Amino acid sequence: MKSMKAGAAFFIALRYLWGRAREGGRYLRGAAAGIGVSLIPIIVTLIVADGMIRGIVDRYLELGTGHIQVFNFFEPGEFREAGEKLAGLEGLRGIWQERRGMAVIAGRKGRTGAAIRAIDPSFWEDSGGYLVSLEGVSKPETGRDVLLGESLASAVGAETGDTIRILTLGQSASGGGMPRVSAFTVRGIVSSGYHELDALWCVVSPEGGNRILFPEFSSSSLLVKIGDPYRGVEAAAGSFRSVLGHGYSVYTWKDLMRSRYSSYVSTRQLLLFIMALVVTVAAVNVSSATSMLVIERRRDIAILKAQGASASGIRSVFLWGGFLTGLAGTAAGIAVGLFIGNFINQIIYALERILNFFSGFFSAGELKILDPGYYLETIPVVIDWPAVFLVGCFAIVCSVIASWIPAGRAGRLMPLELLRKY
């Protein structure tokens, strides 16, 4: 035969991979194990990074910026006409007017800065399940009620039912700023599950906001939520601009969170790049494994060539070997990585319990693998299937490329010299 059929080359390569150790399978299986081990952290990193990004961004969208914000620069604070125009559009989840301002909160333990958020209570009801009421109610009911973020309440020593004082700036008769102190009753303590988002939250009703926040020292906007903020936000913003006309500025959450979101994505890409280098190094082991396989199977090569197998046919055997090695390692590594990533929260909690158990012997404080002051309390499990597929393809391609040189060397071996030797 002048050439070897692809099926025959595939079968021989498969036998080398799954055959007995003395037939050279130990080399390929070892290389496959190396690829699998290198893929586990990259898959887990991908799941954790995507989960952290999605969890943080979703909380900002549902509880912070909304999906789209509208500002009126001609008449700040006047949104009745804009709200009526937008209410007629399809695909909107809700429209709320919010007033924000800075203040100083004083409680039993001391005082600290805070961000006053005055918005209709229905906004907090449409929180996507991210707002958790730790104590008391989950929304202010009167103009004297206030909700505090968990960290803010801890900083000033406030509990449900306490009276706190809020210091804001009002306008004096001469037009300058004048401090104004107002008393509010803490009706609830809330948390978004992300410290950085709600650390300064001081939530009041629109009536309470109008009483303590003056237009000169606060900002007003319309917060709008749509059906899918990740796919339809640009189109929705475009329709908003055409409907509202001049005098209004429309910003999507991507505009409002551009620097923060870009930082998250850049960090994710950097982590994946570093992990990709690990996969590349692991794929180099396929080259070593294929070289050892060529050395041990020189007699097979000689017999195949003596029967008429071409150099390209011999080369295809070992290229198939590299492909199957990469495929086996990739399948195993991705499967284990997906399993670990799917139970990452349980694994972290178990490790924390183990570490805290042993740290108790050394009188150490409670240990946290992911400090809730900087990370989410629970990591959402988000699997980016296209990214997982690309990672698997990358590992397989690297394996085939790594086996190219030893496969070409096998195709150039001279059969007569090998037969004389063996």
N, C-alpha and C positions, 0 to 999 in steps of 0.2 A: 504494500500500500504506500502511496506517495504522500498522503496526508492523513492525519488522525482526525476522526470525527469529533465534534464538540462533545457529544454524549460520552464517548469513550474517555476523553480527557477529564471530563467532569467526574466520571465514576472512579477513575484512578486517584484523582485528587481527594475525593470523598473518602476513599479507603485509606489514604495516607493520614487524613485527619482523624478518623475514628477507628483506625486499625490498632493493632497491638503496639505497645510502646517500642518494641525492638524494631518495628517497621518504620520508625521515625515519627509516629503520631505524637509522641511526648513533646516534641519540639513545637509542633503546630498548636497543640492543646495548651501548652504553656504560654505561647504568644497570644492565643485567644483569651486566656485568663487575664493576661496583662492588660489587654484592651478593655475587657469587661470591668476590671477594677478601676481603670482610669476613667471610664464613662460614668461610674456610679456618682462621684462627686459633682460632675458637670450637670447631670440630670437633677440631682438634689439642689444644687445651686440655682439652676434654672427655675425650678418650682418655687423655691423659697424667695428668690429675687422677684419673680413675677407676682407671687402672692403678697409680698410686702408692698410692692409698688401699687398693685391694684387695691389692696386694703387701705393704704394711706390715701391714695387719690380718690377712691370712692367716698371716704369719710369727708374729705374736703369738698367734694361735689355735693353731697347730700346734706352736710351740716354747715359748711363754711361759705364757699363762693357761689353755690348753685351751679347750674350748667351754663347759664348765660346771665350777664349783668347788663342792665341798661341805665345810663346816666343822662340826666337832663342838665345841660350846662347853661341853657338860657334862663330856666326857672328852676334852680336846684330845690329838690324836695317836692316838686309838683309832678305827679305821675298819674293823675286820674285819667287824662285823655290817652296817655300811652297805654295804660292798663286796659282801657276799653277797646283800643285798636288791636292789641295783642290777643285779647280774650276770644276774638273771632277766628283765630288761626287754629288749624287742626294739629294734633299731636302734642299738645301741651299738658303736662301733669299739674302745673300750678304756677301762679304768679303771686309774689309777695313783695311788699314795699318794706325795706329795712333802713333803719337809721343806726349809724355806728359812731361811737366816740370814745375817747379815752377818759379814764377817771382814776381816782384813788379810793380804794376800799379799806375801811377801818373796821376791825373786829376786836374780839377779846384778846387775841395774842399780838396784834399789831396791825400794820397797814402795808398795802402793796398796790402796785399798778394793776389796772384791769381794763378790758375792752368791753364797753357797754354795747349790747346788741338788743335793739328794740325792733321786734318783728311780730307779726300776727302768730298766735300760738299754733295755728294749723300748720305752720311751717315745720314745727317740731314733730307733729304727728306724721308727716310725710318724710321721715328721716331714713327710710330704707332699712330700718331695724338697727341702725348704728348708734342711736342715742339710748343709753341705758340709764334708768333712774335708780340711783343708789339709795337715796332716802327721799321721803316725801313725794310730791307730785312731779310730773314730767313737763309741766308748762305753767307759766304764771297765769293766774286767774283774775287778778285785780291790778290796778295801777300801783299798788304798794308792795306787790309780790316780786321776788327776785329768785332766780335759780343760779347757783354757783357751780363752776367746774370743780371736780374733785380736788385738784391740786390747789386751786385758789382758795377753796373752803378750808383746806388744811393749813395754808399759809397764814390766814387771818384767824384761825381757830373758830370758825363758824359752824354751827350745827342747825338742823331743821328747827324752826321756831325762834331762832335768835334774831335780834335786831342789829343790822349793820348800818353804817353810815357811808354814803357815797359822795365824794367830793368831785364836782365838775366845775367847768368854767361857764359863767353866764356873762351877759353883756351889761355893763354899767350904763348909767345915763350919759356919760361922756363918750360912750362907744368903745371903751376898753374892756379888758377881761376882768371879771369879778368872781372870786370863788363862791361856790354855793354848795351847802351841805344838805343832803336829803336822807331821810331815814326809810329803810326798807326792811321787810320781814323775809327771812330766808324760808322759802316754801319747799325747796327741793335741792338736792345735790345730784349732779348728772355727770356722765362720762361718755366719751366717744370711743374709748378703748385705745386712744392715741394721745399721749401726754401733751405733745407739742401743740396739738390742735385746740384742746379745751383748757389749757393751763391758765388762760386769762379770761375765760368766759364769765360774763356777768349778764344774764339774760333777764330782760324786763319786757313788759307788755308795751304795745304802741303808746298807750296812755302814759305809762311811766316814762317812756323815752321822750315824749313831747314835753314832759314836765321838767326833766333834768338835762336834756341835750338841746342846746341852742343851735340853729342852723349855721351860725358863724364858726362854731367849734365842733362840728360833726359833719358827716357825709351821708347822703341818702342815695339809694339805688333801688331798682327793681331786680329781684332775684327770680329767675325763670328756670323751671325744670321741664325737660322734654323726655320723650320715650327712651331714646338711646343716646346718651351724651358722647359715646365714643365714635359713632358712625354718622349721626345726623346733625351734629352741632354746627358745622360750618354752613350747611344748607339752611338750617333754622336761623342762624345769625344773619345770613343774607336776606332772607324774607323779612326779618325784623327791620332791617335797615330800609328796605323798600317801602314797608308799611308805615314806619314812623316818620321817615323823611328827615329834613334838616333839624338841627337842634338837639338831637339825641346821639349818644355814642353807645355802640353795642360791642361788648367784649365777651368772647367765649372763655370757658375755663382754661383752654390752652393758652390764651393770651394772658390771663390773670396768673397762671401758674407756670409760665414759660421757663423761668430759671430753675424753679424747683423740679419740675417734671423732667427737664433736660438733664439735670444733675442725677436724678434717679436712673434715667435711661443710660446715661454715660457710664455710671457705676456698674450697671448690669452688663453692658457690652465689654467693659474692662475685665470683669470677672470671667465672662465667657471666653474672652481671648486668652486669659491666663490658663484656664482649664483646657482650651484647645491645644495649647503647647504641650500639656501633659499627655493628651491623646496622641499627638504627633510623636512624642518620644516613645510612647507605648507601641505605636505602629512600627517604629524602627525595629522593634524586637521581631517583627514578622520577617524582616530581611535576614536577620541572624538565623531564625528558625528555618527559613527556606534554604539558606546556604547549608546548614547542617543536614537538612533533608536531602539536598542534592548530593552531598558527600556520601551519605549512607545508602542512597538508592542509585548509585552509579551503575550497578549491575543491571537494574531494571531499565535504565536509560540505554545502556548498550544493547540489550535484547530488543527493545522497541526500535532502535535505530537500525539494527541488523535486519529487522522485518520490514523496513521501509519507512518508518516514521520520519517525518521531516523535522528540521530544527524548529519550525514554528509550532508543530504539533507537540514537541517536547516542552517548548516554552509555555504553551497553553496549559499543560498539566499543572505546572507550578504557579502560573498566574491564577488558575482556578483554586489552587491550594491557598494562595494569599487571600482571594476573595472569600472563600468559605471560612477561613480563619477569622477574617474581619467580621463576617456576617455572624458567626457563632458568638464571638466576643461581644459584638454590638448588641445582639439580642439579649444575651445574659445580663450585660451591664445596664441596658435600658430597663429591663424588667425589674432588676433589683433596685435601681435608682427610683423608678416610679413607685415601687412598694414603700421604700423609705420615705420618699417625699409625701406620699399620701398619708402617712402616719407621723409626720414630722413633729406635730404638736405633742402627741403622746410620747414620742421618743424624748423630746426636750424635757417634758415634765418628769419622766422617769429618771433621766440623768440628773435633774435638779434634786429629786428626792434622794438619790444615791449620794450625790455630792454633799448635800446638807446632813445626811446621816453620818458620814465620816467626818465632816467638819465639826460636828458636835463634840467629838472627842478632843478637839483642839480649841474649843471655846470661840470658834469663829462665827461671824454673823451669817445671816441667811444669804446663800449664794443664788444668783440669778444668771442663767446663761444669756438670756435676752432681757435686758433691763427694760421694764415697761415704761420707764421714764423717757426712753429714746426709741423703743420699738413698739410694735403692736403687741397687745396682750395675747392675742391668738393669731397665728399666721394663716390667712386663707390659702387653701390648696387650689392653685391655678396651674393647669397644664397647657402649655403652648404646644399643641401637637405639631404644627408646621416646623417649629424650632427643634422639637425632638427628632422629627424626621430628618431635618438637615444635619443635625449632630450625628445621627446614625450613618447617613450617607457620607459625611466627612470622614468618619472613622473607617468605613469600608474602602473608600477611595484611597485613603492614606495606606491602608494595608496592601492594596493592589500595587500602588506605586512602589512601596517598599520591597515588594517581591519581584519587581521587574528586573533588576540587575542579576540576582541569582538565577532567575528563570532564564534569562538570556544566556548566562554562562552554561546552564544545563543544556541548552539547545546547541551550543557550539562544541560539546564534548565529542571526541572521536571514538566511534564504537569499536574499531579494531584494537586500539590500545587498551580499552577497558576489558574486552573479551580475553586478551592475552593475559591480563593481570588477574582476572577472576575466573 
